[in-house]
Amino acid sequence: MKLIDILIIVLAAVAVVGVVTAAIIRKKKGKTGCDCGCSSCAGCTACHTAKDKDKNADA
């Protein structure tokens, strides 16, 4: 393997770790996947749990 091959592999691994880390941080902050709202989202049930729906029903 040449040096450029190793650099490409390392950069790809760093990118994957960065995306996964960002997703974990967003999840811990309670943000959804796209952060665009749920009014016209076909997958809104995947973002919010039943617990979130119960909170909205109480309000």
Beta strands, then each sheet from edge to edge (+ up, - down):
end
